[in-house]
Amino acid sequence: MGKAMKIKGDLDDITELVEIIQVLKDVADTRFHELASRKDRFARFGESFVEFFRMISLAEVNHPLVSNDNPKVGIVMITSEAGFMGDLNAKVVRATLAEKEKYPESILIAIGKKGAEKLLADQKDIKIFSEIEELGLYEVAIRVKDYLIDEVINGHLGKVLVVYPWSKTFNLQKPRTIKLLPCDELLTKQAEFVDAIEKVIQESDPADIISYLADMWLVCRLYEMMHDTSISEAAAQSQQLEASVQRMKKDKKGIAAAFTKARKGDIDKSMREVFTSRMMSRR
């Protein structure tokens, strides 16, 4: 039973691996659905955000965060630090470099060290935020927000684009590019819901109100995009693990067939040896 036992060991190993990978896939599936179910909180925040400022219109107030003619562009690239994301990260990097070609003088800001490492092969002057796992998504979102606001207020940037992994469906993840600044859409949307109230006491300067609005809005948008990146991570991981499970199940079938054949061969060999031994003893 020597050959059959060796193949049986390989069969046991691949069976255990299939079970382990299947568990990991189930975890990724659960994480995807859990993260996707949290997306509605961003919509609720937007509704509450606009509702809170129904009394006054701020659309006519001039502020660099909502109205800016500065031609300098910043391109923020968000990539994942998780495993099984190499292909999607590469697509995000390519999409970022495509935006860079449109704005040759733009500044690159990378969130995630894996994506930054890919960019550094072609681009040297990059602002990098790499401590996602150490600080958490929200803290990184705050730090990026502070950096972007400082760059815009000081005239170093006028427009900010963000390229990040987006899960359109469970089976389709792709790079997505959106305009983050100036956030003129925020006040345009806010103006549509302003109530006609004759007398409103404004204790704060409208420019200060806009600064506060933009600050909260930017954190929420950046955090939402990083949350979308996490959703893409779970979906991509699940797909990669599913493909691995299917390949290993196919290999398992081949090994199982080889084990059956080897076991029959070992049995036949043993029977021949027993028969030969009995014949020799009779002689």
Rosetta silent file (secondary structure, phi, psi, omega in degrees, C-alpha in Angstrom):
SEQUENCE: MGKAMKIKGDLDDITELVEIIQVLKDVADTRFHELASRKDRFARFGESFVEFFRMISLAEVNHPLVSNDNPKVGIVMITSEAGFMGDLNAKVVRATLAEKEKYPESILIAIGKKGAEKLLADQKDIKIFSEIEELGLYEVAIRVKDYLIDEVINGHLGKVLVVYPWSKTFNLQKPRTIKLLPCDELLTKQAEFVDAIEKVIQESDPADIISYLADMWLVCRLYEMMHDTSISEAAAQSQQLEASVQRMKKDKKGIAAAFTKARKGDIDKSMREVFTSRMMSRR
SCORE:     score description
SCORE:     0.000 S_00000001
   1 L     0.000   19.266 -174.754    0.000    0.000    0.000 S_00000001
   2 H   -61.542  -53.498 -177.350    3.028    2.299   -0.306 S_00000001
   3 H   -65.742  -41.909 -179.893    1.994    4.327   -3.358 S_00000001
   4 H   -63.633  -39.567 -179.991   -1.647    4.515   -2.314 S_00000001
   5 H   -65.977  -36.878  177.972   -0.710    5.722    1.173 S_00000001
   6 H   -64.440  -45.198  178.769    1.456    8.491   -0.276 S_00000001
   7 H   -66.740  -35.010  178.151   -1.384    9.663   -2.503 S_00000001
   8 H   -61.898  -37.366  176.659   -3.793    9.360    0.456 S_00000001
   9 H   -63.261  -41.954  177.226   -1.585   11.798    2.351 S_00000001
  10 H   -64.204  -38.411  179.383   -1.785   14.274   -0.552 S_00000001
  11 H   -65.003  -42.611  177.933   -5.573   13.795   -0.683 S_00000001
  12 H   -62.998  -40.544 -179.418   -5.925   14.489    3.047 S_00000001
  13 H   -63.403  -46.822 -177.111   -3.791   17.634    2.706 S_00000001
  14 H   -70.363  -30.597  176.042   -5.797   19.086   -0.176 S_00000001
  15 H   -63.573  -43.712  178.690   -9.075   18.234    1.575 S_00000001
  16 H   -65.380  -39.778  179.191   -7.983   20.239    4.613 S_00000001
  17 H   -64.284  -41.485  178.061   -6.848   23.140    2.403 S_00000001
  18 H   -60.196  -42.424  179.991  -10.194   23.228    0.597 S_00000001
  19 H   -64.861  -42.166 -179.880  -11.992   23.399    3.951 S_00000001
  20 H   -64.849  -46.823 -178.470   -9.729   26.191    5.213 S_00000001
  21 H   -65.690  -35.521  177.879  -10.064   28.276    2.030 S_00000001
  22 H   -63.647  -39.883  176.646  -13.827   27.750    2.035 S_00000001
  23 H   -63.035  -44.440  178.506  -13.973   29.138    5.585 S_00000001
  24 H   -61.509  -39.572  177.843  -11.906   32.165    4.512 S_00000001
  25 H   -64.035  -42.275  178.687  -14.243   32.729    1.570 S_00000001
  26 H   -61.777  -38.542  177.368  -17.278   32.567    3.853 S_00000001
  27 H   -63.460  -43.848  178.975  -15.636   35.157    6.112 S_00000001
  28 H   -63.873  -39.810  177.228  -15.002   37.443    3.102 S_00000001
  29 H   -60.663  -47.142 -179.467  -18.630   37.008    1.962 S_00000001
  30 H   -62.063  -41.909  179.801  -19.924   37.908    5.413 S_00000001
  31 H   -63.745  -41.230  179.021  -17.617   40.934    5.597 S_00000001
  32 H   -59.174  -50.821 -176.800  -18.783   42.169    2.189 S_00000001
  33 H   -66.731  -34.945  178.461  -22.468   42.001    3.108 S_00000001
  34 H   -66.696  -45.864  179.623  -21.836   43.547    6.516 S_00000001
  35 H   -66.378  -40.522  179.924  -19.888   46.480    5.039 S_00000001
  36 H   -64.066  -34.382 -179.593  -22.393   46.952    2.217 S_00000001
  37 H   -69.087  -19.809  179.796  -25.242   47.090    4.737 S_00000001
  38 L   -84.913   -7.539 -175.824  -23.531   50.031    6.468 S_00000001
  39 L   -62.308  -28.929 -175.945  -23.528   52.164    3.314 S_00000001
  40 H   -66.424  -18.983  179.772  -26.940   53.614    4.054 S_00000001
  41 H   -67.711  -28.295  177.134  -25.538   55.540    7.024 S_00000001
  42 H   -69.887  -37.099  176.690  -23.657   57.803    4.599 S_00000001
  43 H   -66.470  -40.794  178.344  -26.925   58.597    2.819 S_00000001
  44 H   -63.929  -38.409  177.808  -28.598   59.325    6.158 S_00000001
  45 H   -61.707  -44.390 -179.570  -25.717   61.625    7.081 S_00000001
  46 H   -61.391  -41.522  178.560  -26.142   63.538    3.809 S_00000001
  47 H   -64.202  -46.207  178.989  -29.865   63.987    4.396 S_00000001
  48 H   -65.342  -35.423 -178.579  -29.332   65.153    7.977 S_00000001
  49 H   -62.419  -48.723  179.843  -26.477   67.369    6.853 S_00000001
  50 H   -68.510  -40.818 -178.533  -28.608   69.245    4.333 S_00000001
  51 H   -60.218  -34.792 -176.460  -31.617   69.331    6.661 S_00000001
  52 H   -66.268  -27.922 -176.383  -29.575   71.011    9.374 S_00000001
  53 L  -112.587   41.221 -179.601  -28.808   73.985    7.135 S_00000001
  54 L   -77.074  -20.353 -169.151  -32.261   74.565    5.599 S_00000001
  55 L   -76.457  -29.945 -175.374  -32.709   78.024    7.048 S_00000001
  56 L  -131.409  150.734  177.132  -30.087   79.976    5.100 S_00000001
  57 L   -98.667  129.482 -179.883  -28.587   79.842    1.641 S_00000001
  58 L  -112.746    7.478 -173.738  -24.807   79.802    1.432 S_00000001
  59 L   -66.090  -24.941 -177.122  -24.556   79.247   -2.314 S_00000001
  60 L   -89.245   -5.804 -177.757  -23.652   82.878   -3.021 S_00000001
  61 L   -78.962  133.019  179.991  -20.792   83.016   -0.518 S_00000001
  62 L   -88.245  123.822 -179.809  -17.327   82.951   -2.097 S_00000001
  63 L  -151.171  137.315 -175.789  -14.971   80.452   -0.490 S_00000001
  64 L   -61.489  -21.789 -179.601  -11.959   78.570   -1.975 S_00000001
  65 L   -79.287  -18.429 -178.344  -13.312   75.206   -0.834 S_00000001
  66 L  -119.674  -15.687  178.237  -16.539   75.623   -2.843 S_00000001
  67 L  -147.313  111.841 -170.596  -15.542   78.024   -5.629 S_00000001
  68 L  -147.936  126.552  178.556  -11.988   77.996   -6.897 S_00000001
  69 L  -100.243    4.163  179.464  -10.331   79.038  -10.172 S_00000001
  70 L   -63.824  122.793 -176.384   -6.873   77.835   -9.174 S_00000001
  71 L   -75.479   -9.252 -177.363   -5.719   75.520  -12.031 S_00000001
  72 L   -71.107  133.968 -173.465   -3.503   73.406   -9.783 S_00000001
  73 E  -118.161  138.194  171.868   -4.840   69.872   -9.381 S_00000001
  74 E  -112.525  134.106  179.487   -4.307   67.266   -6.681 S_00000001
  75 E  -115.144  113.520  179.031   -5.013   63.594   -7.440 S_00000001
  76 E   -93.116  126.399  178.282   -5.718   61.406   -4.421 S_00000001
  77 E  -113.820  123.471  178.063   -5.231   57.677   -4.984 S_00000001
  78 E  -108.522  122.600  175.939   -6.715   55.197   -2.506 S_00000001
  79 L  -125.937  166.995 -175.694   -5.472   51.601   -2.646 S_00000001
  80 L   -94.484  148.003  174.140   -5.953   48.587   -0.416 S_00000001
  81 L   -97.741   -0.930 -175.456   -3.463   47.086    2.001 S_00000001
  82 L   -80.437  165.366  175.716   -5.289   43.735    2.032 S_00000001
  83 L   -75.044  164.942  179.644   -4.254   40.544    0.313 S_00000001
  84 L    64.083   19.117 -177.712   -5.627   39.415   -3.066 S_00000001
  85 L  -113.328   11.107 -176.634   -5.898   43.059   -4.173 S_00000001
  86 H   -59.289  -43.763 -177.505   -2.840   43.262   -6.421 S_00000001
  87 H   -67.364  -45.985 -179.442   -4.812   43.266   -9.672 S_00000001
  88 H   -67.960  -39.638  175.625   -7.373   45.858   -8.547 S_00000001
  89 H   -59.359  -40.682  179.448   -4.672   48.052   -6.995 S_00000001
  90 H   -63.125  -38.609  177.510   -2.795   47.942  -10.300 S_00000001
  91 H   -65.013  -39.490  178.027   -5.931   49.106  -12.126 S_00000001
  92 H   -64.633  -41.560  178.290   -6.319   51.996   -9.683 S_00000001
  93 H   -61.490  -44.414  179.291   -2.683   52.974  -10.224 S_00000001
  94 H   -63.408  -40.251  177.857   -3.164   52.933  -14.002 S_00000001
  95 H   -64.709  -37.117  177.746   -6.309   55.046  -13.700 S_00000001
  96 H   -65.081  -44.641  179.105   -4.389   57.512  -11.498 S_00000001
  97 H   -65.622  -31.461  175.667   -1.556   57.783  -14.006 S_00000001
  98 H   -65.295  -39.937  175.637   -4.145   58.349  -16.755 S_00000001
  99 H   -67.234  -35.510  177.939   -5.506   61.310  -14.760 S_00000001
 100 H   -61.941  -36.076  178.091   -1.933   62.483  -14.249 S_00000001
 101 H   -66.173  -32.026  177.826   -1.482   62.615  -18.037 S_00000001
 102 H   -70.372  -32.594 -178.700   -4.525   64.912  -18.260 S_00000001
 103 L  -127.050   80.871 -174.218   -2.997   67.235  -15.641 S_00000001
 104 L   -57.238  -30.098 -177.788    0.804   66.981  -16.059 S_00000001
 105 L   -93.305   11.560 -176.190    1.510   69.503  -13.293 S_00000001
 106 L   -72.280  160.868  177.667   -0.786   67.836  -10.790 S_00000001
 107 E  -101.772  135.177  179.408    0.256   66.692   -7.316 S_00000001
 108 E   -99.010  132.100  176.552   -0.162   63.013   -6.383 S_00000001
 109 E  -123.883  118.391 -176.083   -1.409   62.019   -2.938 S_00000001
 110 E  -107.291  128.649  173.050   -1.363   58.287   -2.157 S_00000001
 111 E  -108.245  107.978 -175.678   -3.407   56.662    0.609 S_00000001
 112 L   115.463  123.756 -174.465   -1.965   53.190    1.143 S_00000001
 113 H   -73.090  -27.489  179.630    1.666   52.125    0.926 S_00000001
 114 H   -65.809  -43.768  176.681    1.082   49.310   -1.584 S_00000001
 115 H   -68.500  -37.214  179.553   -0.274   51.715   -4.165 S_00000001
 116 H   -62.458  -39.283  179.087    2.372   54.287   -3.287 S_00000001
 117 H   -61.656  -37.182  178.068    5.126   51.748   -3.955 S_00000001
 118 H   -69.348  -38.798  179.684    3.740   51.171   -7.443 S_00000001
 119 H   -67.441  -36.297 -175.791    3.527   54.901   -8.125 S_00000001
 120 L   -64.124  -15.851  177.383    7.079   55.534   -6.914 S_00000001
 121 L   -66.637  -29.612 -178.846    8.373   53.463   -9.831 S_00000001
 122 L  -116.827  -26.816 -175.900    7.381   56.320  -12.180 S_00000001
 123 L  -120.175  135.662 -176.638    6.651   59.276   -9.899 S_00000001
 124 L  -103.755  -36.439 -175.275    8.990   60.600   -7.220 S_00000001
 125 L   -92.761   88.674 -176.421    7.220   63.599   -5.696 S_00000001
 126 E  -130.765  135.966  171.064    4.283   61.990   -3.879 S_00000001
 127 E   -88.014  124.490 -172.233    2.566   62.796   -0.596 S_00000001
 128 E  -119.377  133.116  169.962    1.927   59.453    1.113 S_00000001
 129 E  -115.977  103.681 -169.454   -0.471   58.467    3.908 S_00000001
 130 L  -113.484   -3.509 -172.916    0.511   54.888    4.675 S_00000001
 131 L   -95.851   48.367 -177.476   -0.551   54.160    8.266 S_00000001
 132 H   -66.321  -47.474 -177.126   -4.053   52.915    7.484 S_00000001
 133 H   -68.194  -33.391 -178.349   -3.827   49.708    9.507 S_00000001
 134 H   -76.716  -39.735 -173.339   -2.176   51.453   12.458 S_00000001
 135 H   -96.698  -28.108 -174.909   -4.468   54.509   12.635 S_00000001
 136 L    94.586  159.097 -174.498   -7.744   53.262   11.176 S_00000001
 137 H   -63.183  -43.461 -174.090   -9.802   54.590    8.284 S_00000001
 138 H   -67.520  -42.428 -179.903  -11.415   57.505   10.109 S_00000001
 139 H   -65.044  -39.630  176.981   -8.193   58.926   11.529 S_00000001
 140 H   -64.894  -40.223  178.038   -6.520   58.704    8.121 S_00000001
 141 H   -59.322  -40.516  178.537   -9.541   60.429    6.559 S_00000001
 142 H   -64.887  -42.948 -178.697   -9.139   63.292    9.035 S_00000001
 143 H   -66.079  -40.492  177.958   -5.422   63.637    8.299 S_00000001
 144 H   -65.756  -42.476  178.208   -5.983   63.659    4.539 S_00000001
 145 H   -58.236  -46.528  179.451   -8.777   66.205    4.962 S_00000001
 146 H   -60.585  -41.127 -179.872   -6.540   68.503    7.003 S_00000001
 147 H   -64.511  -46.149 -177.399   -3.802   68.248    4.379 S_00000001
 148 H   -65.684  -43.073  179.247   -6.139   68.992    1.463 S_00000001
 149 H   -62.527  -42.396  178.961   -7.807   71.960    3.171 S_00000001
 150 H   -62.202  -41.307  179.741   -4.416   73.414    4.048 S_00000001
 151 H   -66.074  -39.221 -179.853   -3.207   73.017    0.445 S_00000001
 152 H   -71.800  -45.826 -178.585   -6.332   74.681   -0.970 S_00000001
 153 H   -62.264  -35.790 -179.689   -6.422   77.545    1.520 S_00000001
 154 L   -85.912    4.600  174.503   -2.738   78.290    0.891 S_00000001
 155 L    81.720    9.265  179.500   -3.244   78.310   -2.868 S_00000001
 156 L   -80.850  -22.448  178.444   -1.233   75.150   -3.624 S_00000001
 157 L  -137.925  152.128  174.413   -4.294   73.349   -4.992 S_00000001
 158 L  -122.975  -33.818 -178.101   -7.569   74.390   -6.558 S_00000001
 159 E  -129.685  140.981  179.629   -9.127   71.119   -7.648 S_00000001
 160 E  -129.056  126.663  174.266   -8.892   67.662   -6.070 S_00000001
 161 E  -110.220  152.274  177.980   -9.774   64.364   -7.747 S_00000001
 162 E  -127.301  130.691  174.717   -9.956   60.974   -6.019 S_00000001
 163 E  -115.919  125.411 -175.423   -9.313   57.590   -7.661 S_00000001
 164 E  -151.563  161.482  177.822  -10.290   54.564   -5.588 S_00000001
 165 E   -73.078  133.002 -178.013  -11.514   50.941   -5.892 S_00000001
 166 E  -131.004  131.377 -179.982  -15.276   50.781   -6.209 S_00000001
 167 E   -95.887   98.577  178.613  -17.458   47.702   -6.081 S_00000001
 168 E   -65.517  -44.057  172.731  -20.254   48.289   -8.592 S_00000001
 169 E  -138.372  179.271  178.964  -21.597   44.825   -7.847 S_00000001
 170 L   -62.024  -32.988 -176.068  -20.322   41.837   -5.905 S_00000001
 171 L   -98.905   -1.068 -177.090  -18.683   40.492   -9.065 S_00000001
 172 E  -131.808  110.576  174.039  -17.469   43.778  -10.562 S_00000001
 173 E  -117.818  137.361 -178.721  -14.829   45.985   -8.948 S_00000001
 174 E  -152.910  162.941  176.058  -13.197   48.802  -10.863 S_00000001
 175 E   -69.248  143.691  177.948  -11.403   52.128  -10.342 S_00000001
 176 E  -129.060  136.538 -179.667  -13.676   55.120   -9.861 S_00000001
 177 E  -118.214  126.224  177.600  -12.716   58.778  -10.287 S_00000001
 178 E  -134.086  158.779  174.858  -14.697   61.598   -8.676 S_00000001
 179 E   -88.834  126.234  179.694  -14.177   65.285   -8.017 S_00000001
 180 E   -98.321  -44.277  179.128  -13.789   66.025   -4.312 S_00000001
 181 E  -132.727  147.483   -4.013  -12.893   69.736   -4.373 S_00000001
 182 L   -69.253  146.436 -176.416  -14.158   72.327   -4.889 S_00000001
 183 L   -91.144   54.516  179.819  -17.305   70.942   -3.243 S_00000001
 184 H   -64.658  -28.215  179.097  -19.659   73.323   -5.056 S_00000001
 185 H   -62.380  -28.661  179.718  -22.227   70.529   -5.365 S_00000001
 186 H   -61.180  -51.092 -177.191  -22.646   70.629   -1.596 S_00000001
 187 H   -76.974  -28.094  174.894  -23.938   74.190   -1.510 S_00000001
 188 H   -63.603  -44.110  177.714  -25.856   73.800   -4.757 S_00000001
 189 H   -65.679  -40.655 -179.212  -27.725   70.905   -3.217 S_00000001
 190 H   -63.644  -36.741 -178.273  -28.151   72.816    0.020 S_00000001
 191 H   -66.767  -27.386 -179.355  -29.643   75.799   -1.827 S_00000001
 192 H   -68.106  -21.425 -174.688  -32.366   73.598   -3.324 S_00000001
 193 L  -111.914   10.367 -178.707  -33.774   72.863    0.132 S_00000001
 194 L   -68.979  129.975  176.676  -33.523   76.271    1.761 S_00000001
 195 L   -81.662  150.012  179.785  -36.806   77.277    3.413 S_00000001
 196 L   -83.799   88.441  177.764  -38.142   80.752    2.904 S_00000001
 197 L  -110.056  126.574 -171.705  -37.679   82.180    6.395 S_00000001
 198 L   -66.892  -44.637 -174.913  -37.880   85.963    6.614 S_00000001
 199 L  -124.460  119.893  177.131  -35.636   86.585    9.605 S_00000001
 200 L  -131.345  126.796  177.949  -32.646   84.458   10.518 S_00000001
 201 L   -88.423  117.768  178.723  -30.003   85.522   13.022 S_00000001
 202 L  -105.226  103.836  179.892  -26.539   84.467   11.845 S_00000001
 203 L   -77.110  -25.222 -179.390  -24.094   84.673   14.703 S_00000001
 204 L  -104.560  152.041  175.739  -21.264   83.224   12.613 S_00000001
 205 L   -66.463  137.609  179.880  -19.794   84.591    9.425 S_00000001
 206 H   -54.439  -35.090  178.378  -21.081   82.669    6.358 S_00000001
 207 H   -63.904  -38.000  177.244  -17.474   81.940    5.332 S_00000001
 208 H   -67.931  -36.986  178.022  -16.870   80.301    8.716 S_00000001
 209 H   -63.169  -42.962  178.857  -20.057   78.288    8.320 S_00000001
 210 H   -63.225  -40.651  178.253  -18.866   77.089    4.911 S_00000001
 211 H   -58.963  -43.600 -179.999  -15.482   76.136    6.361 S_00000001
 212 H   -66.668  -42.999  177.345  -17.210   74.059    9.013 S_00000001
 213 H   -59.139  -50.495 -177.262  -19.552   72.508    6.445 S_00000001
 214 H   -62.568  -37.825  179.284  -16.726   71.650    4.072 S_00000001
 215 H   -58.963  -50.876  179.947  -14.640   70.197    6.902 S_00000001
 216 H   -66.097  -40.335 -178.217  -17.375   67.736    7.896 S_00000001
 217 H   -62.793  -44.352 -178.284  -18.288   67.006    4.288 S_00000001
 218 H   -64.135  -43.646  178.602  -14.718   66.165    3.281 S_00000001
 219 H   -60.174  -45.028 -179.146  -14.196   63.804    6.205 S_00000001
 220 H   -63.361  -44.380 -178.191  -17.458   62.019    5.420 S_00000001
 221 H   -66.630  -43.503  178.541  -16.682   61.718    1.696 S_00000001
 222 H   -64.282  -43.319  178.808  -13.123   60.494    2.251 S_00000001
 223 H   -64.119  -38.533  178.005  -14.253   58.027    4.888 S_00000001
 224 H   -63.427  -41.416  179.717  -17.037   56.810    2.577 S_00000001
 225 H   -68.768  -35.844  175.700  -14.554   56.217   -0.258 S_00000001
 226 H   -69.659  -32.953  174.469  -12.206   54.342    2.068 S_00000001
 227 H   -65.706  -41.005  175.975  -15.218   52.327    3.235 S_00000001
 228 H   -61.269  -36.122  176.600  -15.970   51.545   -0.425 S_00000001
 229 H   -62.215  -40.726  177.928  -12.375   50.369   -0.743 S_00000001
 230 H   -64.438  -37.846  176.644  -12.972   47.954    2.138 S_00000001
 231 H   -62.854  -43.130  178.271  -16.098   46.651    0.390 S_00000001
 232 H   -63.088  -37.864  177.027  -14.044   46.081   -2.767 S_00000001
 233 H   -56.295  -51.668 -176.562  -11.441   44.252   -0.678 S_00000001
 234 H   -62.407  -42.265 -179.607  -14.010   41.792    0.650 S_00000001
 235 H   -65.916  -45.294 -179.672  -15.545   41.193   -2.791 S_00000001
 236 H   -64.729  -40.672  178.101  -12.167   40.723   -4.496 S_00000001
 237 H   -62.730  -43.176 -179.999  -10.954   38.406   -1.743 S_00000001
 238 H   -61.707  -42.485 -179.741  -14.118   36.318   -1.985 S_00000001
 239 H   -66.429  -42.433  178.980  -13.745   35.966   -5.752 S_00000001
 240 H   -64.161  -41.857 -179.946  -10.073   35.026   -5.523 S_00000001
 241 H   -68.272  -37.381  177.469  -10.783   32.474   -2.800 S_00000001
 242 H   -62.823  -42.824  177.727  -13.708   31.050   -4.750 S_00000001
 243 H   -62.566  -39.601  178.219  -11.456   30.586   -7.786 S_00000001
 244 H   -64.962  -41.938  179.088   -8.863   28.877   -5.555 S_00000001
 245 H   -60.753  -43.889 -178.586  -11.508   26.581   -4.060 S_00000001
 246 H   -65.232  -40.885  178.238  -12.722   25.555   -7.513 S_00000001
 247 H   -64.496  -42.231 -178.182   -9.177   24.832   -8.726 S_00000001
 248 H   -71.038  -32.423  175.365   -8.366   22.826   -5.628 S_00000001
 249 H   -65.196  -37.985  176.987  -11.628   20.867   -5.861 S_00000001
 250 H   -64.775  -43.801  177.074  -10.684   19.975   -9.420 S_00000001
 251 H   -63.232  -37.408 -179.687   -7.228   18.901   -8.238 S_00000001
 252 H   -62.100  -41.103  178.200   -8.847   16.951   -5.412 S_00000001
 253 H   -61.364  -41.447  178.896  -10.930   14.969   -7.886 S_00000001
 254 H   -64.910  -41.945  179.244   -7.788   14.090   -9.835 S_00000001
 255 H   -67.861  -38.153  178.738   -5.938   13.028   -6.696 S_00000001
 256 H   -63.388  -40.670  177.940   -8.953   11.017   -5.499 S_00000001
 257 H   -65.567  -40.842  178.588   -9.063    9.198   -8.843 S_00000001
 258 H   -65.181  -36.790  178.451   -5.313    8.570   -8.653 S_00000001
 259 H   -64.644  -43.610  179.068   -5.728    7.273   -5.089 S_00000001
 260 H   -61.605  -43.798  179.820   -8.465    4.863   -6.164 S_00000001
 261 H   -65.219  -43.539 -178.954   -6.337    3.614   -9.050 S_00000001
 262 H   -66.450  -37.359  179.370   -3.222    3.289   -6.838 S_00000001
 263 H   -65.527  -41.324  176.624   -5.166    1.449   -4.139 S_00000001
 264 H   -63.982  -39.749  178.523   -6.476   -1.047   -6.694 S_00000001
 265 H   -63.418  -41.310  179.206   -2.961   -1.420   -8.065 S_00000001
 266 H   -66.098  -38.203  179.008   -1.568   -2.058   -4.562 S_00000001
 267 H   -65.951  -43.911  178.144   -4.313   -4.618   -3.873 S_00000001
 268 H   -61.098  -41.787 -179.859   -3.617   -6.392   -7.155 S_00000001
 269 H   -63.198  -42.267 -179.984    0.096   -6.381   -6.388 S_00000001
 270 H   -64.334  -40.743  179.793   -0.500   -7.806   -2.914 S_00000001
 271 H   -65.544  -39.080  178.623   -2.747  -10.515   -4.292 S_00000001
 272 H   -65.288  -39.743  178.935   -0.142  -11.451   -6.912 S_00000001
 273 H   -64.566  -40.792  178.441    2.548  -11.595   -4.249 S_00000001
 274 H   -65.150  -44.324 -179.642    0.384  -13.821   -2.039 S_00000001
 275 H   -63.020  -43.773  179.869   -0.470  -16.087   -4.963 S_00000001
 276 H   -63.506  -40.462 -179.659    3.187  -16.317   -6.043 S_00000001
 277 H   -63.741  -40.949  179.546    4.253  -17.041   -2.463 S_00000001
 278 H   -67.258  -38.740  178.266    1.733  -19.886   -2.128 S_00000001
 279 H   -64.580  -39.947  179.117    2.808  -21.349   -5.432 S_00000001
 280 H   -66.945  -38.654 -178.793    6.455  -21.239   -4.380 S_00000001
 281 H   -68.584  -33.313  178.336    5.678  -22.877   -1.025 S_00000001
 282 H   -67.676  -36.076  179.217    3.802  -25.744   -2.726 S_00000001
 283 L   -70.151    0.000    0.000    6.760  -26.407   -4.958 S_00000001
